[in-house]
Amino acid sequence: MSSTFALRSNYSTYERRVAELPIDTLIRLIQTPHQQPSMVLAPPPTLVVRASTGPRRLK
C-alpha cells in the first residue's frame, strides 16, 4: 500500500494538471490518441539537482 501512495504522490502535480483541464479538451485528447498532445498529459520532468561541494582544497 505504501508503494501505491508513493506512486500517487509522485504524480500529484500531473493529476492536478489533468483535473484542471476543461472537459472538451479531455474528450478531444481521448478521441485522438494517435496525436501527441503537446505536453498536456506528459508527467513532470524529473529534476536532478546535485548538491554543490564547494571549492575543493588541496592539502
Secondary structure, DSSP 8 states (H G I E B T S, - for coil): -HHHHHHHHHTHHHHHHHHTS-HHHHHHHHH-TTS--SSSS------------------
